[in-house]
Amino acid sequence: MKQLNVLIEALPVIRVEGARQVDIKDIEMDSRTVTEGALFVAVRGTQADGHRYIAQAIRQGAVAVVCEEIPADLPQELKEAATFVVVENSEVLTGQLATRFYGDPTQRMKLVGVTGTNGKTTIATLLYRMFRAFGHRTGLISTVCNYIDDEAVPTEHTTPDPITLNRLLGRMADAGCEYAFMEVSSHSVAQQRISGLRFAGGIFTNLTRDHLDYHKTFDNYLKAKKRFFDDMPAEAFCLTNLDDKNGSVMTQNSRAKVATYSLRTAADFKARILESHFEGMLLDIDGHETAVHFIGRFNASNLLAVTGAAVLLGKPEEEVLVVLSSLFPVSGRFEAVRSPQGYTAIVDYAHTPDALVNVLNAIHGVLEGRGQVITVCGAGGNRDKGKRPLMAKEAARLSDRVILTSDNPRFEEPDDIINDMKAGLDADDMKKTIAITDRREAIRTACFMAQKGDVILVAGKGHEDYQEIKGVKHHFDDKEVLREIMNQQ
């Protein structure tokens, strides 16, 4: 419990109507979850305006409201039932209010954020696993699952809303977590979800086309990512990927200590691939040969980022590499499913053109022409349509056979999405491409096409165990479906 006057102290408040000495038992930005004694923060979101639900929040027990304006039609009895804190931008202040309410959790542990188009989940999760292996109580906030040390907490967004996020971080700090690693999405930066958090470090992976349905332009997308590093405190570190053309751009205005990693050029942390096979790779990391259970240049880059971040957090590099060699891939990230018939299926979350290229190149790097590549992929509905033809083109360029299918169509028609993908294909591409809307049948067809030594890539969903159709999530797990079909062959 906190007093309202403590929560709003030194914040840019325009005026307060009502008593400041009010006990706040909870803080919410969703009126449906407001309980007695809560502070309700009315935010003008992309889907709904919280100001429309102020009356509902007060009726449910809110004793204080932070808002940009008090609704003119609010009944007088409701105006008298709560204290109103009027501010210029409630979205900006939500994170700061939540941080104060939950005891400033990022002052009590070291928080490291990972941002970029691809690699966020792998890097954050491997750092979480590594620091637990070192014996530290550690937290994780990721697309796949959140963890408070060994306690799993289901996740719905890459980066939760600021109140949920601070509540989770507060639980981590209260549980004695010394470190926390989190994915930082471009949405979370643009929507002020990480406002008020203090980061001990930030990692940049790469930047390719994604989320243009929200950001509208690639430049806006870049600026959202860059702002994360611009706001980093001077005592933090920024670890950036020099193999991406935007790697140096990300950190050019940062006050933090900048460190670099690369597979291609001189950097603070350097690696190269010595050997590669489906069971893993042999890497040279800063002159140390290290065997790992991962394959592909993109994973070598991810592992180098993990190494660099751990060293920057004070761990000896030799000890870091010993732990690195014991780690395994994250669920749905280049996860192999072996068939009794002698072919291999790879399940991967790749849902951007660049991610698809990375995974297919990794497969070719191991196959070296000794088998065919069959790719099953689709594209999500109600998302950036511009990447659909690009994904189909890359799949056709780097595969022997392509099956276009449904991913998460959401509120679009699956066949319309597939037709958008086909628009990127020329006549030669179409000769090796078929469309099967039903994802299960698409995977089944790929399995019956595959011969001994071939590789099937099932891309787009990775760890997800559902298909979202017309607002309903239906159970669907690519790995389960593959094993079921393989056992029936």
N, C-alpha and C positions, 0 to 999 in steps of 0.2 A: 504494500500500500504506500502511495506517495501523495503529498499534498499538491494541489493544482499550482499554487504559487511557486513551488520548487521546480515543477516541470516546465513552467513557462519563463522562469527567471532568465534574463538577458537575451531572450529570443525576440525577434522583431515583431512585436505585437502592436497592432493599431489601437485597440481599446479592449477593455474587459467590462462586460455588463453582468453584474452579480458578484457574489462573494468569491474572493480568491482563496480563502481558507477552507477548501473543500477536499475531503479525502477521496482519492481516486483508487478504486479497487482493481480496475482493469482498463485497457485501452483497446478500442476497436475502430475499424474503418468500414466494416460491413454491419449495417443496422440490424441484420437478421441474427447476429451473434452477440448483440449488446445485452448485458446483464445489469442487475442492480448495482449502482455505484460506479459505473463505467464512464470513461471519457470517450466521446464519439468524435472522430475526426472526419469531417465532410470534405471529400476530395472530388474534384471534377475529373473523372477517369475517362478512358477512351470508350468505354461501353455504357457508363451511367454516371450521373452527377449525384454525388452523395448529399448535396444540399436538399435534394428532393426527399430525403429520408430522415431528415432531422426530427420531424415530429414523431415518426415511428420509433426512433432511437430513444427519445425522451420518454415516450409511453412505456418502453421496455425497461426503463430504469436509469438511463444516462443522466448523470448529475452535472455534467459539463460538456460543452460542444466547442470544438475548434472549427471555424468556418471562415469563408471569405466574405460572406454577407449573411445577415439574419433574414430568413424568408419573410417577406412582407405579410404573407397570409397566415403566419404562425399564430395559433390561438394564444391569447394573453396568459391563460393558465399554464401553458407550456413554456412561455417565455419566463415566467416566474419560477418554474420548477427546476431550471438549470442555469448554470453560469455560462455565458457566451464569451469566447475568446476570438476576436476578429483579427484576422491576419491577411497579408497581401496574397500569399501563396501557400495554401494548406498542404499541398503535395510535397513541397520542399521541406516543410517542418515536420512532417509525419515521422520520418526516420529519426530526427533529433529528439522528438518527444518519446518515441519508443525506446531509444537508446537510454534516455534518462530513467524511464519507468522501469526498465529491466536491469538497472544497476550498472550501466556502461560496461557491458560484457567484453568489448574489445580492448578495454584497458586492463583486463584481468587475464588475457591470454594473447598469443600471437596469431593474428588472422592473415592468411595469404590468399589472394584472389587470383584466379586464372581466367583470362579472357582471350577471345579469338574466335574464328569461325569453327575450326575443327581442333580436336585434341583436348578440350577443356575437361571432359569427364575423365578421360584416361589419366591425365596429369594430376588432377585434384585427388582422384581415388588412389592412385599409386603413392602419392605423398602421404595420404591418410594411413595407408597400410604400412608404409615404411616407418613413419614415426610411432605407430603402435608397436612395430617390431623392435624399435629402439627402446620401448618400455614406457612411452609417454601416453597419458590419457589424451585422446585426440578426437576432434569433431570433423564431420564432413557434410557439406551441403552440395548436392549434385543432382543432375537430371535423373539418375537411376534411383538413388535412395539417399536419405539423410541419415547420419549416424551421430549419436552422442556416445563416444567411445564404442562399446559393443552393442548399444541399443539402437535398433533400426527404427527410423521414423519415416513413414511414407512421404513421398514428394509429389507435387502436382506441377510445379514450374521449375525451370532451371534456377532462377533466383526468386525466392518467395517475396510477397509484399513486405514492406518495411516492418510492420508490426509482427507478423509471423516470423520474419527473419530474426528480429531482436529477441523475440520470445525463445526461439530455438538457440540462439547464441547465449542467451542468459542461462538456459538450462545447461548448456555445455560448460559455461564458466562455473556455475554452482556445483556441477558434478566433478570439478577439478581438472577439466581439460586445459592443458598447457598450450595446445596448438589447435587451430581449425583451418581447414582448407575448403575453399568454395569456388564454384563456377560463377563468373560474373558475366551475365548476358548484356548485350547492347541495350535491350529493353530496360534492364534494371538501372542502367546508368541514366538513360533518357528520362525514365519515370521516377528518378530520385529514390529508388528502393534502397540504395546503399548509403543514403545521406545519413551522416552522424556516425558511421562506422570508422574505426581507425585501423588501417591496414599496416601490417609489418612488412608486407611485400606484395608485388604483383608480377604476374607472368604473362607475356604475350606470345601466342602460338603462331597465328597466321591470319590473313584476311582475304577472303574470297567472297563472291556474291552470295548473299543470304539475307533474309528478312527485309527485302525491299518492299514487301507488301506493307510494312510498318514504317520503315525509314524513308521510303520513296526514292532516294538516290543513294548511290554507293558512297558519295562524299559525306552524307549525313550519317551513314552507318560507320564510316571511318572515324568521324568526329566523336561519336558516342563512345567508341572503344578508347580513343585517345584521351578523352576527358577523365577516364579512370586513372590514367598515369599522370595527367596534369595535376590531379588533386592529391596525389600521394605525398605523405609528409616527408620531410627532409631526412629523417632517420630511417626510413624504410628503404627497401631495395626494389628495383625494377629489372627484371630479367627478360630480355627480348631476343627474338629469333632473327638473326641477320640473314637467314636464307629466304625470308619473305621481304619483298621490296618495301613494305611498310614498317619493317621492324625498327629501323632507326627513326622513322617519323613518329612512331608511338611515344617514344621517350624523349623527344627533342626539347620539350618544355617542362620536363619533370624535375622537381627539386630533389628527388630521391637519388640514391646511389644506383647508377646504371651498370648492369653487367650483361654480357652477350653470350649467345650459344649458336653453334653452326656446324653443319656437316660439310660445308663447302669452302669456307673462308676462315681467316684468322679470327679467333674469338676467345673470350675468357674460358669458355667450356667448349671443347672440340671433340668430335667423334667421327668414325668412319666404319662402314660395314666390311668385315673381313670374310665372313661366310654367311649363307642364308639357306634355310630349308624350312619346311612346314612346322617343324618342332621348335624353331627359334633361330636366333642369329648369334654370331660371334662378333662382338664390337671391340673396337679400340677406342676407349674413352680416356682422353688426356694421357695416352701412353700406357694405359692398363687394359689388357685383354679381358673382356667380360662376356660370359655366355648368358644370354637372356631368353625367356620364353615368349618372345614376340618376333614378328617379322615385318619387313617393309621399311622404307626410308622414313615414312611418316612416323612410325613407331620408334625408330632410332632417334628421331628428333624429339618425340615426346619424352623418351627415357633420358635424353640429355638435359631437357628442361627440369625433369625431376631431380637429376643429379645436381645440377646447378643450384636449384632452390634449396635443396637439403644442405649443401655446402655453405650457401649464403646464410642459412639459419644456424650455422655453427657446427655442423657435423663433419668429421674427418672424411675426406673423399674415399679413402680405402675402405672404411666401414660402410659408407653409402653404397659402394659398388658390390660389396658382399651381400647386402640386403637386396639390392636391385636384381641380382642374379636369381633370387628366390621368389620374386614376384610373378604373378600370372595375369593375363589380360582381363580387362573389365568385361562383365557380361554384355554380350552383343557387340563387342568391338573386336573384329577379326577373330571370331570364335569358330573353330573348326568342328565339323560333325563328320565323322568317318563312316562310310557305308561298307557293308559286307561285300558289296560288288566291286570294291576297289577304287571308287571315285571319292572325292572329298567335296563337301559343301562348306562354304564360308558364310557365316551370318554376320552382317555388319550394319551399323546404324547409318552408313553413308547416305546422306539425303541432299547433298549439294554436288554440283559438277566436279569441283575440286576434290572432295572426299571420295567420290566414285573413281576418279583418276588415280588417286593415291592407293586405293585398295586394289584396283585392277593391275596397276604397275607392280605392286607387291606380289601379287599372284604370279604375274609373268616372270618376275625376278627369281622365283623359286622353280616354276615349271620349265623355263628356258626352252620352250617349244616342244616339250615332251608330251603334251596333252592339250586338249581343247578347253576353252573357257566359255561357259554358258552363264549369261547374266540374267537374273530375274530382278526387275526393278519397276518402280512406279514413282509417283510424286504426290505429296500431300495436297488435299483440297483446301481451299480458302487460304492459300499462302501464295508467295511470289510465283506468278505464272511464267515470268520471263526465264526462269531456270529450267523449266520443263523440257523444251526442245534441246537445250544445252546438255542436259543429263542424258537424254536419249542418244544424242550424237556421240558423246564420250563413251557410252556403253557400247554402241555399234563399232566405234573406232578400235576399241580395245578388247572386243569379244568376238568369238567365232559364231555364237548364236545369241540372240537377245529375245527375251520374252517380256513384253510390257504388260503390266498388270496393275491392280488396284493397291494402293497403300492405305492411308487414312483419308478417304474421300471427304469426310466431314459432311458439309452440306452441298457439295457439288456432285454431279453425276460422274461416276468413275470413267465411263466411256468418253466424256468430254475431256477429262484430264489426259487420258491416253491419246486422244486425237491431238491435243496440244503438244504432247511429246513427239508424236509422229511427224509433226511439222518441221522438226529439226533433221529429219532423215532424207537422204537422196535415194535414187533408184537402187544403187548398189547396196546401201544400208538396209533397204526394205527387203532385199532378197534373203537376208539372214535374220529378219525380225518377224516375230508373230505377236499378236496381242491376245491375251487370255484374261478377261476381266476378273474372273474368280481367282483369288490369290492362291488358294489351296490347289486348284487345278493347274495353275501356272507352275507351281513348285513341283507338282506331280509330273507334269510334262517334262520339265528340266531333268528330273531324276531318271525318267525313262529314256531321255536323249543321251545321258551321260554314259560313257564307256570307262573301263578301267584306266586310271591315270588322269582322267579329266577333272576339272574343278568347276563347281557351280557356285556362283556368287549370288546370294539372296540379300539384296540391299534395301535399306530404307527404314527398317523398323528396329533391328538390333535387339535391345533388351525389352522392347515393348511386348506385352502379352495381350494385346487387344487390337481390334480394328475399330476406328471411330466412324460410324455411319449415321447420318441424320441426327447427330447429337447423342447417340447411344454407343457405348463401348461394348463390343462383342469380343469374347475371349478368342484370341488368335496369337499363337506363339510360333514363330518361324522354325525354331529349333525342334519343338514338339512335332510339328507337321512333318519336318524332314525325317525325323527318326521313325515316325509312324509309317511313312511311305517307304523308307528304306527297308523296314522290317517286313513289308508286304511284298516286296519285289521278289 
